[in-house]
Amino acid sequence: MMKIKIKKTNQLNIKTTIISSKSELHRLLILSAFAKTESQIGFNGKLSEDVLATINCLEAIGVKIEIKNNIIFVFPLKEIPKKTVEICPNESGSTLRFLIPVFSSLGINYKITVNGRLGERPLSPMYEILSEKGVFLSENGKYPLTVNGQFVGGDIKIKGNVSSQFITGILMALPFTKNGGSVLIEEPFESKGYVDITIDVMKKFGIEVIKNENLYTVLPKPYNGINLTAGGDWSNASFFLAMGAINGESTVFGLDINSLQGDKEILNILERFGAVVVKEENSITVKHNQLNGIKIDAKDFPDLVPVLGIVASFSKGTTRIYNASRLRIKESDRIKSVVDMINSLGGDAKETDDGMLITGKDKLFGGVVNSYNDHRIVMASAVSSILTENEVVISNANAVNKSYPEFFEILKECGFCVEEV
């Protein structure tokens, strides 16, 4: 388990080009694997462990994938495996929840093993929906999970406040079914932006999703191959943008201001805190200004909460983050782990049932942070070091590889002293 010690130097210069969105890459890879023709997917940076997990699962069933010069060449599956295939999504919730309905719509028989906390994260209500629609799954919550049968599609109703990943997986699978189907999403509908990404990606492959309020209808139709580059990752960019808000100035290249990624909301939130945001054609710059506590409804962008907790810790007054209950079933219990992170650094944070209260300070002491093996806790802790009196030491810092393998290398380039201890 890697432990990292981090402190900024006086020559701080935050300018970086962000890696490609893993949200987009998951979807692009999966649909390319079963399209009519070959696909080429361009990407920036190194591929994260989560994206590699999706690639490994696709290769396990017979999809041929080659990676050269930051382009992923995907050669679609030629025939359905005749025997049961073993796959391991590692710790990637997106990989697991996207592939189950997609593989099942194709009639693939498979056995799933998982790592980390992924086995504790729920498969319901998708488990019950698929069970009613032609799929035979072994006991819910126990791994290895064996899956047989074929998802037949049809009309589906699903809760919108458990995980948008279930909705995405089902939508991507429906074109493979005999008659297609529809998904009616019950309110409250949270993290809608991730479903919007799915619909946009499906459209790039030639599939139209007909939307009528919370009813999404998909007709059966083959996916076409694609040739495009995945957009920049707003979730990971948020950590660098937040540094500029806290102290100094930060510029991030490679972001699409018209992106459908919900975590683009980071710009509006930083402005509400008081930071200055400059949007240019090829870059986003955030500059420090007096920060003040605010109220944040996190239902549509829960992944931003760890870094927003750090921004709040340097903001005058109290910040309330709410509607974040789903954070308790992420890579860690992220309400607990964020509060623990802030307090370990000398801040003032308290848990609530669905979020947290954070009272800001001019500076944090620094100290030792338990990352709970959670990549977003690792990166948020590192952000704090831009204005801590002492070094920040992060346990299990290698968890960052789940989404951003180059993170610490980039921090070094930006003027941070990063040491493994």
N, C-alpha and C positions, 0 to 999 in steps of 0.2 A: 504494500500500500504506500503510494508516494505521498510524502509530506512536502509542501512548498512554503518557503518563506519569501514574502514579497514586500517591497517598499518602493515608493516612487523616488526618483532622483530629482535634482533641480532642473535638469534639461528635459522637461516633459514636452513631448510633441506628438499629440494623438492625431494621426492621419492614417487611415487604413482602408483597404478595399475589402468589403465583407464577403464571406463565403456564400455559396448558393443555398437557397432555402431547402432544408431537409423535408419540410412539408410538401413542397412541390416535387422534390426528387422521388420521394416514396411513391407518389401518385403516377408520375411519369414512367417510372421503372415498371410498376405493376401493369399498367395498361399497355406499355410497349411489349411486355412479355407475351401478350395474347392478341396482339394486333395482326392484321392481314399481312403486313409487310415489315421489313426491318426498320429500326429507328436509330437516330443518333441524338444523344442528349449531352449538351455541353454543360460544364459546371466550373465554378471558381473555387479555389482552395482545395483542401484535402477532404476526402469523404469521411463522414463521421461514422462511429460504430453503429449507430441506428440505421444509416443508409446501407452500410455493408451487411447488416443483418438481413435487410430486404433482398439484397443481391444474392446472398448465400441461400436464402430460402427459395428464390426463383431458380437458381442453378441446381438446387437439390431435386427439383421436379423435371429437370431437363432443358431449361432455358439456357441458351448460350449467350454469355455476356463478356465483352472485351472492353478494357479501359486503356486508352492511349491518348496522351497529350491533352488531358482534361476533357476528353469526349468518351461517353459510354456508348458502345455499340451493342444494341440489343437485337438478337436474332430470335424471333418468336418461337414458342413451343410448337413442335411439329405434330406430336401425338400425345394423348393423355397416357400417363404411366399406368401400366397394368397392375403393378403391385403397390402395396401401401408404402408411401414415401415418408421418411422421417425429416422433420424440419425443426429448426431452433431459431426463433426470433430474438434470442439473447434477452436483452432488457427493454426492447423496443415495443411499446404499446401500440404504436401506429402499425408496425409490421404485423403484429398478431391480429389486431382487430380488422385490418384491411384484408388480409389474406384469407381469413376463415371464410367469409361469404364468397369471395372471388374464386378461391379454389373449389369450394363446394358447388358453385354454379356450373363449374366445368366437369363435375363428377369425379374429381380427384379424391382418392382415399389417402389419408395422411395421419401421422402421429406427431404431436407437438410437445417439445420440452422447452422450458423457459429458465431464465436465470434472474437473480436478484429478487426484487419485490414484485416483478411482473406477475408471478403466480398468485399474488394477493389481490391484484387489481381485478375488478369485476368484469365478467363477460355477460352478465344479465343487464338489459333485457334481450340482447342479441341472441344469446344462447337459446332462450325460449322461442324467439321468433323463428330461428332456423329449424328448431326441433319440430315446429308446426308446419314447416314448409319443405319437408322431404329430407332433412339432414338428420343423421343419427350421431349423437355425440356422447362420449363417456361422461362420467359424473362431473358436474359443474364444480369448478374450483380445485380439482385434483389433476395433477400432471404426472406422467404424460397424459395428454388429452388425445383420444382417438376419435377421428371424424370420418364418417362414411356417408354414402347416399348422395343425393343431388338436390341443391337448392332450386326450387321450381319458380321462385318469384311470386307475383301476384300482389294483392293489396296488403299493405303493412302499416301498422300504427306503432309509433315508438315515442318514448318520453324524450324530451329535448334537453333535459338537465342532468343527464348522467354522463354521456360522452359523445361528442360530435364524431368521434372515430367510428362508432357503430353505424351512424348514418352514412358516412362516407363509404365504408366497406360495402354496405348494402346497395347504395346507388351505383357504385362501380361494377357490382356484380350483375345488376338487372339486365343490361344489354345482352349478356350471355345466356339468359334464360329463354325458354321457348316463347313465352308471350310477354316478356317484360314485366312491368308492374308499377306500383306507386308507393310512395312513402309519405304518410301523414305524420307530421311532427307535432306532438302535444306541447303546449306552453307549460312552463317557461322554456323558451328555446335559447340555450346558451351556446357561446362560441360559434355563432352562426357564420362568422367569417371563414372558418375552416371548411364549412360546407360550400360556401361560395367559391373557395379555391378549387374544390373538387369538381363543381359544375363547370368552372372555367377550363380546367384541365381536360375534362371529358369532351368539351366542345372542340378543343384543339385536335382531338382524335376523331372528330366527325360525329360525335354523339350529342344530340340535343336533349337537355333535361327541361321538360315543360313545367313551369312553376306557376302555381295559383295559391298565393299566400303561403301557408305552411304545407301545402300538398305538392309533392314532386313526382312527376310521372316520366317514366323512361320506356321507350319502345325497344324491342329486340333488334339489334343491328351490330354488325362487326365493327370493331375499332380499326381505324386506319393508322399506319405508322406515322411518325413525326420526325422532324429535324429542327430542334430548337435548343436554346440555352435556358436553364433554370434561373429564375430571378434571385436577387439577393435576399438574405435571411434577416427580416426585421426583428425576429426574436433575439438573435445573437447580436445584431447591431445595437440593440437597446443598452447593452452593457457599456459600449464605447460612448454612445450618445449621453448616457447618464453621467459619465466622467466629466464631460464638458459642463453639464449643469451644476455639478458639485464644486468644481474648481478649475477655472481656466477656460479652455476651448477645445472642442473635439470635432473633427471632420471625418465623415464616413462616405466612401465612394461605393458605387455598385448597387444602390437602392433605387427601386422604382416607386416614385411618389404615387403612382396610380395602382399600385399593387393591391390585391384583395386580401392580403394577409392582415388579420385582425390586430397583430401586434404593432402595426404601423401607428396605432393609437398612442404609442410612446411619445410622439411629437406633441400631440395635444396635451397630454398629461404633464410633460416637462414644462410646457408653456403655462399651464395652470399653476404649477409650483412657482413659477416666476422666471424661469430660464428664457433666454433668447434663442429662437430657432430660425435659422436662415436656410431656405430651400432654394437650391440652384439646380441647373439642368442636370448636372452630373454628380452632385454631392449634397449632403445634408450637414450643416454645421450647427452645433449647440454651444452657446456661450453662457458662462456663469453670470448670475444676477442674484439679488436677494431672494432666497427661497422661503416660502411660507407653507405651513401645513394645509392640506386639503382633504376632501372626502373623495374616495375612489371606489366606484362600483366595478368590481373585477370580474363580473360574470362572463364577459366576452373576451377577456385577455388574461386568464389566470397565470400564464407563464411569465408575465411581466412582474408579478408580485415580489419575487425575491429582490430584484434590482430596485423596484419602487420603494421597498422597505429601506434600502440603503439611502436613497435620495431623501426619504422622509426623515431619516436619522440626522441629516444635516440641515433640516428645514425648521424655521422658527415656528413654535407652536406644536399642535398635535395633528397628526394625520390619521384618519380612520379608513381602513381598507375592509370592505365588506362584500357579501355575495361571493365568497371564495371557498365555500365548503368543499368543493371538489379537490382542492389542494391537498386534502388529507389522504387521498389515494393516488398521489403521484409517486415519483421515485423515492421520495420520503414523505412523511406527513409535513407538507410544506408550510402549514401554518405554524406548527411547533418548531420546525427547523429554522424558519426565517426569524421567528422571535428569539430563539436560542442564539442564532448567529449575531443578531443585533446586540443582545445583552452581553454576549461573550466579548464583543468589541468595545464595551463600555457604554453602549447606548441604553435606551429606555423603551422597551416594547412589552406589550401584554397581549396575550391571546384573548380572542372573543370566540363565540360559537362559530361564526362564519368568516373570521378574519382576524384583524389585529388593530391595536391602538399604538401609535409610535409618537413619542415626544422627542422633538429634535434637540440637538446640541450643536455648539459651534465646531467642536472637534470630537472625535472618538479616540480612545486610548490605543486601540489595536489589541492584539492578543492572539490566542489560539482558538480556532473555529473548527468545530466538528462538522464536516460537510455532509454527514449521513449518506455518503456515497452518492450524492445528488449533484449533477453537473451544474445546475443553475445556482445552487448554494455556493459551489466553488467559485463561479464567475462573479456572483454578487459580492462575495467576501473580498475578492481581488479588487473590485471597484472601490470598496471602502478605503483601501490603502492609499488612495489619492489624497486623502486628508486625515490620516490617522497620525497620532504623535509617535507611535512605535510601529514596529513591523507587524504584519499580519501573517500568522502561520496557519495553513489550511491542511487538515488531515484528508486522506483519500482524495488528493487533488487530481489523480488520474481519472476520476469520474468525468472530467471535462471532455474526455475523448468521445463520450456518448454523442455529443452534438458539435464540439468545436475543437478538434485535435490541435490546431495551431494557436490556440488562445494565448498560451504563455509565451510562445515565440513572438507573437505580435506585441505583447506587453513589453518585452525586452526592447523591441524596435522603437517603441513609443516612449522609452525613457524610464522604465521600471527595472529595479534590481530584483531578479527572480532567481532563487537558489533552491535546489533540492536538499533537504536536511533529513 
